[in-house]
Amino acid sequence: MIGNPLKLKKKVEDFTLSLFYILFEEEQTRDDLFEIHCDYQEIVARLKIENAAEIWEQFYPKLPSIAEMVKKDAQAIHENDPAAQSLQEVCFAYPGLFAIGVYRISHVLYQLGLRLLPRIMSEYAHSATGTDIHPGAQIGASFFIDHATGTVIGETTIIGNNVMIYQGVTLGAFRVDKSLSQTKRHPTIEDNVVIYANATILGGNTVIGKGSTIGANVWITESVAPNSFVYHKPETKIVKKKP
């Protein structure tokens, strides 16, 4: 038994926050890492995770490279969002950056063989930001989620570099079937793609070619050639009310 699951969940949330904050420190001190390591040891002991010590030894040297990736994400937000007045504003006030940062951390742990801990971490970010990024997804550099809320990125999604997506975007599976758990179920988004709000892109064989723009509210289940513009033509009617 793992004991009280709510207390363990709170411990994982604190661990996640500490790791996220340390990414922005000029220098990662021994004391900071020691406290985070102690939290990690308590969590993995309660989860009865095998090889936890070896995984930590592989994980913590990767923190500087994770920090560099998150800083590139912050820079992408600053450069692409006219409302972002400074990098400090992005770091303090943008939920998308927090969701991406937690993803970057949890993805490395997931790659090192952990499963449950990264999932708890990603669900914490989900509850805090409304953005659901599975730690198994593969996401390139300089990633930007504008507004963040309602975004879903599935486990086998592959996203290239310099991709920007808006709120409500779903990168999901075309069919939910337990027998497909070991297959690629989610789409591939190539470099320099923009996906606008509430677009839904489904299927493991679906590839959005590089340089494409996907308009709002579209539903895509087949591949799109590079440098395409895909849009939904609305039929909104405006009727003047009688006085």
Secondary structure, DSSP 8 states (H G I E B T S, - for coil): --S-HHHHHHHHHHHHHHHHHHTT-SS--HHHHHHHHHHHHHHHHHHT-TTHHHHHHHHGGGHHHHHHHHHHHHHHHHHH-TT---HHHHHHH-HHHHHHHHHHHHHHHHHTT--HHHHHHHHHHHHHHS-EE-TT-EE-SS-EESS-TT-EE-TT-EE-SS-EE-TT-EEE-SS--GGGTTS--S-EE-TT-EE-TT-EEE-TT-EE-TT-EE-TT-EE-S-B-TT-EE-------------
